[in-house]
Amino acid sequence: MSRKTAKESEERPKHWVSYPRFLWRSLALATDGSWAFYAWMTGLTAIALVGANAWAGQVASGMGVTGMSDHVSWGLYIANFTFAVGLAAGGVMMVIPAYLYHDDEMHDVVIVGELLAIAALIVSLGFVVADLGRPDRFWHLLPGIGRFNWPISMLTWDVVVLNGYLLLNLHICGYLLYMRFLGRKPNPKWYVPFVFLSVIWAISVHTVTAFLYSGLGGRPFWNSALLAPRFLASAFVTGPAFIVLALQVVRRTTRFRVPEGPIQTLLKIMRVTVLVNLFMAGAEVFTEFYTGSSHVAAARYLYVGLHGKSALVPWIWTGLAFNVFAAIVLHTPKLVAKRPLLNLALVLVFSGVWIEKGMGLIIPGFVPSTMHELVEYYPTLTEWKVTAGLWAVGMMVFTIALKVALPIFGGEVGAGERSWKRDDTPDSEPEPAPAE
């Protein structure tokens, strides 16, 4: 080590000094903003409090306040859980171009996708807790305390992949932001292996979730080998759709530079995935109605109604119409060029997949029941309040994360050290200075 390098190392503040400074500065960024920011956060807080109050009433009164029953034991909560997991997995569509294909422009904004994964995972775990009639018994799933049943139970696999994916993204984002704050070049060995692991983990997150359903032999509607690929295809629709909308909001409301390249890359990905998702949906519909398989009754209930019961028919056809409209817009250059119309298509495809993967997947698995009974499910006001509250919490987490991360990641906020360049030496522990 040269004398100059040794001197620079000695002048750097120790981590026990700089890290509390980083946390304090992050807190300041999270709480400082314009009137629009405060209005947005106030609205989200109000919705979250309404949801918390509804959930407290549900815990006190029991699951009888929901529309679920012995016949339909999974409802709006699990439907949103499934969708939120896909949204978290969809964030990997920024990581792959940035790190695997060395897209520099995507690398500049990849933090948005990683923060989306964190927020979506928090939401998905929240819906799991909301679905528990006795959340105080959650400790039974804790390894070493309760009976975890890993690797026998697919549920335990889901616990592992969800929490593992959350920890991976927290580490990656935390380390990169801390290094940017210090003005140092991140050491690749401390985050690059975790980035590549997160790509595999993102795919496993939604695959394991799909296996939870397809592995239930008593629910023939879910016993399809296409379920996992469909989950991934839909995730790679909703994730990019949300990120494109978020990047445009960031571009309009902050000084963070958002190049057009990443937006166009994500739209190219969506042009493929939206068609793949529609194709897989069509393949399942053909198989059900043409072959008359064991779960054609559930498919009939979903798409055309069964024995006068048709609660889900308007839902599924609305969702499919949204997806088709978005596919047409995305594949028509003149329509894509009209940004308001493009944004409408992104909102509709996001909503369409939510309907398709939520109400269109979970509920038909229980209707008709294993005893061929037709008991329809209608979410109650309590469920809608809790659902809105949890999504509000997710948006609060995502908003605050962006509020903190973007100024640091963009170089506007730091510890006062020099900014790093690509040819700088990676951050490492200071070596002792050579003897005089």
KOLFI-115766 format. One record per residue (C-alpha): residue in three letters; x, y, z. Coordinates in steps of 0.05 Angstrom, whole numbers, plus 5000, padded with zeros to 4 digits. Example, Ala and Ser with C-alpha at 12.3 -4.5 7.8 and 13.67 -1.06 7.14 Angstrom:
REM KOLFI-115766
ALA524649105156;SER527349795143;
END
This chain:
REM KOLFI-115766
MET500050005000;SER502750694981;ARG503551255031;LYS497951644997;THR493151065002;ALA495050935074;LYS493951665091;GLU487051655057;SER485251035097;GLU487251365162;GLU483151985146;ARG476851575132;PRO472051565190;LYS471150905225;HIS464750525212;TRP462550605284;VAL462551355271;SER460151385199;TYR454550865203;PRO450451225257;ARG451451855215;PHE448651475155;LEU442651245195;TRP441351935223;ARG441852245153;SER437051715126;LEU432051885181;ALA432552615162;LEU431352465089;ALA425352025106;THR421852565145;ASP423553185104;GLY419553365042;SER414653815006;TRP407353915023;ALA405553404969;PHE409952885003;TYR406653025071;ALA399752995040;TRP401352335006;MET404052025070;THR398252295111;GLY393251965064;LEU397051305066;THR397551335142;ALA390051455148;ILE388550845104;ALA393550425142;LEU390350615209;VAL383450435182;GLY386249755162;ALA389649655229;ASN383149805265;ALA379349315221;TRP384648775233;ALA384348905309;GLY376848795305;GLN377948155265;VAL382947885317;ALA378048055374;SER371847775341;GLY374747205301;MET374747025227;GLY367147035227;VAL367447775208;THR370547565141;GLY367047235083;MET371146605090;SER368245955116;ASP369545215121;HIS368045175047;VAL372445755025;SER378045815074;TRP382646245031;GLY379946905006;LEU382047614992;TYR388147595038;ILE391446995005;ALA389547264936;ASN393347904952;PHE399047504982;THR399847124917;PHE399847754877;ALA404748124923;VAL409647544919;GLY409547604843;LEU410548354847;ALA416748234891;ALA419447724842;GLY418248194783;GLY423448684810;VAL428748204784;MET427248444714;MET431649044730;VAL437148644763;ILE438248174704;PRO439648714652;ALA443749124701;TYR448348574727;LEU448048004677;TYR448148424614;HIS451849034642;ASP446649544623;ASP449750184652;GLU443350584648;MET439350034682;HIS444849984734;ASP443650714752;VAL436350584770;VAL436549854791;ILE435650064864;VAL428250214848;GLY426949484831;GLU430649234892;LEU426749704938;LEU420249484905;ALA421948764923;ILE422948954996;ALA416249335000;ALA412448784964;LEU415348245009;ILE413248635071;VAL406248685043;SER405947945026;LEU408147745096;GLY402948225124;PHE397447865086;VAL399747205115;VAL399047485185;ALA392247785168;ASP389847105145;LEU391646775210;GLY385646705256;ARG390446665315;PRO396647075296;ASP399346975367;ARG400646255349;PHE405346435293;TRP411146225338;HIS409545495322;LEU412945625254;LEU419445885285;PRO425245395276;GLY427845135342;ILE421845405381;GLY415945095345;ARG415344525297;PHE417844785230;ASN416944135190;TRP422344315139;PRO423344045086;ILE417043615089;SER412044185086;MET411644645025;LEU409245195071;THR416045185107;TRP419545245039;ASP415345875027;VAL417346155094;VAL424746045077;VAL424546345008;LEU420446955026;ASN424547145086;GLY431046965051;TYR429347404991;LEU427547975038;LEU434247915075;LEU438047885009;ASN435048524983;LEU435848875050;HIS443248705050;ILE444448904977;CYS440749564983;GLY443649735052;TYR450849595031;LEU450449974965;LEU447150574997;TYR452150595054;MET458050575006;ARG454851114963;PHE453851535025;LEU461251465042;GLY463251614971;ARG466950954964;LYS466650434910;PRO462949814935;ASN467149194942;PRO464148694892;LYS465248094938;TRP460448404988;TYR454548474942;VAL455448164872;PRO454747434896;PHE448447634933;VAL445647974871;PHE446447344829;LEU443546934886;SER437647414889;VAL436147274815;ILE435546524830;TRP431846674894;ALA426747124859;ILE424846564812;SER424546064870;VAL420046534910;HIS414346504861;THR415645794840;VAL415145544911;THR408745954920;ALA405845624858;PHE407844934885;LEU403845094948;TYR397645074905;SER399244564852;GLY401544074905;LEU394744054939;GLY391643424910;GLY384843574940;ARG384244214898;PRO384243974826;PHE383444674797;TRP390644814819;ASN393544154796;SER396844414733;ALA404144394712;LEU403045084680;LEU401745414746;ALA408945584763;PRO410745834693;ARG404346244693;PHE406146544760;LEU412946754734;ALA410147034669;SER405047454706;ALA410347684756;PHE414647934698;VAL408648334675;THR406648674739;GLY413648814765;PRO415949204703;ALA409149544697;PHE409549824768;ILE416950014760;VAL415650394695;LEU410150794730;ALA414650904791;LEU420451144747;GLN415951664715;VAL413651914782;VAL420951954805;ARG422752334742;ARG417252844754;THR417952934830;THR425352874844;ARG432053104816;PHE434352384807;ARG436352254735;VAL431851724703;PRO434351564633;GLU429451324580;GLY433350694565;PRO431150284627;ILE423850464614;GLN424350224542;THR427849584564;LEU422349424614;LEU417049554561;LYS420649064514;ILE420448544569;MET413048674579;ARG411548594505;VAL413747874511;THR411247694581;VAL404247974571;LEU403347524510;VAL406246924546;ASN401547034604;LEU395447084558;PHE397746474519;MET398346054582;ALA391446284605;GLY388546094538;ALA392045414541;GLU388945264608;VAL382045484585;PHE382545034523;THR384744444565;GLU379144524615;PHE373344614567;TYR375644164510;THR377843564551;GLY372843624607;SER378043484661;SER376643364734;HIS376644094750;VAL372344344692;ALA366844504743;ALA371345024776;ALA373245314707;ARG365945354687;TYR364345714752;LEU369946204739;TYR368646364666;VAL361146244653;GLY358046084720;LEU355445434747;HIS348345254769;GLY346445984773;LYS352546184813;SER356846694776;ALA360047174826;LEU366947124793;VAL364847164720;PRO365047934716;TRP371747934752;ILE375447454706;TRP372847744641;THR374548444664;GLY381548214682;LEU382547874614;ALA379948494578;PHE384948924615;ASN390648464595;VAL388548444522;PHE387949204519;ALA394849274549;ALA397748774500;ILE394849164441;VAL397649824466;LEU404549534481;HIS405049234411;THR402749864375;PRO408550374370;LYS403950964357;LEU400050814420;VAL406350694462;ALA408751384441;LYS402651694474;ARG405051674546;PRO398251784580;LEU395351194540;LEU401450774557;ASN400650924631;LEU393350734627;ALA395250074596;LEU400349954651;VAL395150084705;LEU390149634671;VAL394949054661;PHE397049124734;SER389749094755;GLY388248534705;VAL393648074732;TRP391348234803;ILE384347994785;GLU386947394746;LYS391947154799;GLY387747354858;MET380347254853;GLY380946854789;LEU385746344819;ILE384546274893;ILE376946264898;PRO375545754842;GLY380045274878;PHE374645224933;VAL368445294890;PRO365544774882;SER368044454946;THR370843754951;MET363643534967;HIS361243874903;GLU357644424942;LEU357045114912;VAL358345624968;GLU360346294939;TYR365246764972;TYR364247514979;PRO369647935014;THR366848325072;LEU368249065087;THR373148845141;GLU377248465090;TRP377349045042;LYS379549525097;VAL385149065120;THR387348965047;ALA387449715033;GLY391249825098;LEU396649325081;TRP397649605011;ALA398050295042;VAL403550045088;GLY407149765027;MET406650434991;MET409250795053;VAL415250335057;PHE416650414982;THR415851164985;ILE420351255045;ALA425450775015;LEU425751184951;LYS425951834990;VAL432151595027;ALA435551194972;LEU435051644911;PRO438852254939;ILE444251794965;PHE444551364903;GLY444651974859;GLY450352294896;GLU446352884925;VAL447452664997;GLY453752375026;ALA458752395082;GLY463052905047;GLU468252425018;ARG470052434945;SER465452074897;TRP468051424870;LYS469351264798;ARG469050594763;ASP476650524762;ASP477350664837;THR479850134885;PRO474049764918;ASP472549914991;SER476549485039;GLU478849505110;PRO484549995121;GLU491349685121;PRO496649915171;ALA501150465146;PRO508250255129;ALA513550405182;GLU517551035173;
END
